[in-house]
Amino acid sequence: MSSSTVSVSAATPTLHPFQRKVDDIKPSKTDINFVIMDYLVSEGYPRAAERFAKEANLQLPHDEESIQSRVEIRRAIHVGDIDTAITKINDLNPQILDTDPALHFALLRLQLIELIRTCTSSATSDITPALNFASSQLAPRAATNQEFLRDLELTMSLLIFLPATETLQKELTELLEPSLRRNVASKVNEAVLTSMGAHGEARMRSVVRLRQWAETKARAAGKDIPPSLLLGLQDADERPANGNTEATDVMVQ
Amino acid sequence: MGRSTIPPALNELLNPSTPEAQVTALQNLKNEIVGHEQRKELAVTHGIVKSLARLLRAEARKGGKRRMNVTNGHSAGLFSETRRGLEEWSTEDELRSQATLVVGSLANGGPAFVTPLLAGDILPPLLEALRPSETPSKLVTTTLRTLNQIVDAVAQEKPWVDMSESSSRFSLAFAVNESIYTKSGIQSLAELLAQSAGTWKVTQQIESAIRLIMKTCREEYQKKMLVDAGILDLLADKLVAVAAMDDEIPTTEAKQSNREQLPRICLSDILDAVSAIIKDSHFYTARFLYSHSIQQLFGWPKERASATQDESSSSVASWDKLIPRVQTMTSKSDPYKQSWPALGAYPSATGDSYARLPSMDSLQQTSSRGVITDESESPLFIWLMYVARRGEGRERLSACWLLALLKKFGERWPLNDPSRMTRERHFSYLIIPLVEKMIEESSPTSEQSKRASALSPAARDEMRYILERSPLVLAELVAGNKSLQTAAVHARTLPTLIQILKKSFDVPATPSKPLWQPRASSHEVKDPRIDPVSSTLGRSGFSADVLHAFKYRESVLLALAAIAGDQDSLRKLVIEMGAATHIIEALVPYTESSEQGATFSARDGNPDPVLVAACKVIRSLSRSVSVLRTSLIDHGVAQPVFELLTHPNVKVQIAATEVITNLVLDVSPMRTEIIDSGVLGTLCEQCHSANFDLRFGSLWALKHLCLGLSHGMKIQCLEELGVGWLIQVLNGEPSKPAMGTPNAAGEQVDILNAVDEPHMDIDEEPSSEEDEDAMTESIPSMRRHQRPGSRYTSATNIRDRLQQIKNDEQDPRLNSERDDIRIQEQALDFIRNFILEDKADGEMIDHLLKTFGHSRFFELLDAKLRPKNSLSSASTSQAQASPSTPSYWPNNTHRTSFPTSGTSLSQPNWAAYPAPELISATVYILVHLANGRNAQRSLLISQTTLMQHVLPLFTHPRRDVRVPCAWMLHNLVWIEDHIDEAVTRERALSLRQLGFEEGAKVLIKDLDLDVKQRAIVCISQFDKLIGEGHARSGFASPSTFGGGGEAGAGGLGRLGGMHGWRHDSRG
């Protein structure tokens, strides 16, 4: 992957002058290794990071404990065990959720969705736990913020619609998709990293954004560059690199 | 229900069973309360605080003992000890850690929750847990974090509370600071900082500790404690460790980076912590600059030629390499490059990268020097500029802030700094645009800030911090510097600032709705066993939005005040942009009646710092007569300012008094309005205040007020002020030591004549050329006094220099002397304006002489004119005995070339004289006495000792002293009416006897035109009256200078014009 960020997609007979310039640049191996390592650590791949460290003869920058707990938190969110996730986040640093109501609310809402799922899974089951949870955990916060309120109302409507799975509206299906969990998980990951004084997001993401920005600028200025510059990450190339998540969501699990 | 889940955990904690059970209970409790204010409240009202405190205290005691035993006295194993502590993480440690986390979470609830926490004495055990030698490092980290949370919460209470005010003693912030700033607390912080950063854990601890310092350090005593504990040096070490990574010399890099590895992310915290400590203190700034590590890495710049013998030349060279980097970046990004002509015209441009920067001359035609110099900045400045340009957000801001503070220090204690031109150029092209950009981007209306507020709370907080701080940085940068002010305006900052100011009033009245509650809050009967104090919530603070609005309102006002400080055109610009309305709005004080933080909006009044800042802007603006006469009166500024005079906070009173000073000038249309509202009584009352600044400011205002007042009111004013009080002020303290005091090196140094005082001097309208001169003169001459080659590099030199700066700043005797002189000057000026009348009938002089008593009055004046320690009968010959003290200060060395040949006057020891300001002010009183009735003039001349003491002043090095001397003589020999000729002749004769004719002949050689022309008139009067002057005066025929006659004719007219000499706007 490291080489693909700078290399040419294919050997075209006549190289564009810009492409030739690109080829002339020899990025330093240490820099590339650093970016990769940063990615592995920030995104939470402890074992890959460990192996890569051995291979590239690097030191692991953070201690493993924090990577490990971030991995556990992420896993918990991905499988829908929000309670565990919240407990673990609080073990790490209770300030994270205390000072970021939006994040806390997002997590609690995930938990509510899970509760609703279990409540509605069988026709006989009781929905009181979900109602209790919503009124005790989410409702107080929801009153303070219009967006929270809307989100909560939307989520609560699942209670009504959920048994009839086929005819769900798009908004509601989104709530049930794993991408919602992934989104929240990545937000949590960033928040945890920021709270530890590290870069919230992997540097690779900002590098990609920087490249995109430079390309737009160059095109706007009418510079002579090839009509399309591929990143080399096939999937990511199809979308503009504006979002924080798309480019790497592909790589997450 | 949410409620039902809490009691089990609470019960366990209130009635503890086993440690394990408590740990579980705490964990549950923590998970319950995080992010849920209502449950926090529930926990507190159930008395959780007491049990948390008990838990923490008990464990702290146990833990401390246990570890003391383990350590067993060997001090070297500090680090390994913490390591071991980490391994033996016990249930007790976990208990403490969890309890600490719960405390932190409670504190996140805001000031309302801190009140019970403090009441429950939770801080002491927490602070005990900071000792890295006794506490496992994980717990230290947690504790630091919790302390930071408490401090953050406290900041929402009422951040503007002034610690020096007695009312602040009841504030939370005061209590928290009291507990943290204890000997042991600071010691622990120092120990934490002294750890060498390597592992991530240690780095985190260092970071949190630095943050804690940065957030809490504000008061002088705190700074002192931090510096005394060596924390400033430690911070400098950390800073250098980060900076060393940018140093491109491989050898040092290897050395440094092995020692310390602090991530760059800490940099802004370190910079801010350093700034917090050194702010407002030249001495601490010097301590920072001369700290060992800073000196080692940054050295001090060399005159390039001598760099070779400098042992640190290698490192210096490496910083020089950073410059081109900075400069190339400049030439690329400089948005103004297009608008200025290319500088190819300068042939010297080869190899000089600065040549790409347009010189200041093209921006502003103030300087006579058009040549581009290739001086480099001092390495520390270069690096900070580099950081500012490289970084973004807080890192950039903190670098700029530190730069601004260091620049201020450099202006006061110039040493080895580049010339002012170079520095100005650096700042106006490298720093001001950055600050301007930060202001623009953080403005609440900008795209960036909108986007940031949608992002994480951290990003939003950073944006807010930048908005609060960046105008302040701008204010600090441009204060008192015209070209930087102009540069700031060129950068189009003004409209942005005013827009932000406007916006600060538009913050909606706290939209935060109350939390929804599942059922109506039931008023349960409280368990009587629960300690009531620690289980009752305190008052909630202000909403973050409102506090934020207050803060940035204040900084924007300060920035406006600084920009409008010195130039009329900019003042008008500020007004034209429509700032006046908002400034007036910022003068309305916040009243306690509108308490309730939740419903309080940013429009309903202003906290004290905003009031002070608003007063500063008005003061700046009112220096412009036209602004004073137009927009300020249109906006009705007088009444709100007048009301602030009686504000409970003395700082506000002082600021308001300073505005009043300018508003009661007789050019001010608001004068009568203010007088009618009874300002006289208020000011006289304030003159008796215990606060020096208030006394000083009020007397200054009275001085202005008194000018042109009706006789009756003048007399009333003097009565209210009290003659006794005036005499007391004029006498100063009884046991006044001489002004010249030995400095560290044992030399006799007149500190008061030292480098120009930065404050208040703006009044005396120094032309820009003079300023330039002062700079260029003082630097080399100051260097001359050091041994050649030694540039404060050796330890002794540094110590001497530090001692000098310390004495200047902290020596209470010097400071009180300085204050004394300032207020005496005002008192003298007050008398001067008191006796000044439109029709010179001498009535006020009579009144004054009567109330003071002749002899006492003249003795008072005499005391201000004669050398210290000499009796009133002592002649100047006594002063001659010790001819020239080491002429330490540039002014003296420069002026001794004054011609003394052919006269009986020789150079007295000026250092033994009172401060020149006092002499000058006193002589001006004599000028007016000499303008009185004939009897009064003769009375003056008959004061032989006094007159004898005036005579030597004719050769005083300061022009400000010689000018009034000349005027006095002029007035004494001037014939107003032909009837008076005989009397005048008599006066001339006595004056000749006293040696004044000779004196006039000295003055005629004066370099100063004003003095010279007065002297010419005097001599011709002497000639006319006594008639033999021509034969004897072998020198200085009037024609040489021309315009002698004209000056004579214009004499009185000029004097009339001089009434305004003390019209100075308040600076």
Contacts between the chains, C-beta under 8 A, distances in Angstrom:
chain1	res1	chain2	res2	distance
A	61	B	200	7.7
A	62	B	200	5.5
A	63	B	199	7.0
A	63	B	200	5.3
A	63	B	201	7.2
A	66	B	200	7.6
A	86	B	31	6.5
A	86	B	34	7.8
A	87	B	27	7.6
A	87	B	31	5.5
A	90	B	30	5.6
A	90	B	31	5.4
A	90	B	34	5.4
A	90	B	101	7.6
A	91	B	27	7.8
A	93	B	145	7.1
A	94	B	30	5.8
A	94	B	34	4.9
A	94	B	101	5.2
A	94	B	104	6.4
A	94	B	105	4.8
A	95	B	104	6.5
A	95	B	105	7.6
A	95	B	108	6.6
A	95	B	145	6.6
A	95	B	149	6.3
A	97	B	34	5.0
A	97	B	35	4.9
A	98	B	34	5.2
A	98	B	35	5.6
A	98	B	104	8.0
A	98	B	105	5.5
A	98	B	108	4.1
A	99	B	108	6.2
A	99	B	457	5.9
A	100	B	456	6.7
A	100	B	457	5.1
A	101	B	35	6.6
A	102	B	457	7.6
A	103	B	456	7.9
A	104	B	34	7.5
A	104	B	35	4.2
A	132	B	1	6.7
A	135	B	1	7.7
A	135	B	518	5.0
A	136	B	1	5.5
A	136	B	2	3.5
A	136	B	3	7.9
A	136	B	518	6.4
A	137	B	2	6.9
A	137	B	36	7.6
A	139	B	516	5.1
A	139	B	518	6.9
A	140	B	36	7.1
A	140	B	37	7.7
A	140	B	38	5.9
A	140	B	515	4.1
A	140	B	516	5.0
A	140	B	517	6.6
A	140	B	518	7.8
A	141	B	35	7.7
A	141	B	515	6.9
A	142	B	516	6.8
A	143	B	513	5.6
A	143	B	514	7.2
A	143	B	515	6.1
A	143	B	516	3.5
A	144	B	512	6.0
A	144	B	513	5.1
A	144	B	514	7.7
A	144	B	515	6.4
A	190	B	456	7.3
A	191	B	456	6.6
A	194	B	456	6.8
A	194	B	458	5.4
A	196	B	200	8.0
A	196	B	204	7.1
A	197	B	203	7.6
A	197	B	204	6.5
A	197	B	207	5.7
A	197	B	263	7.4
A	197	B	265	5.5
A	197	B	266	7.5
A	198	B	265	7.4
A	199	B	265	7.7
A	200	B	456	7.3
A	200	B	458	7.8
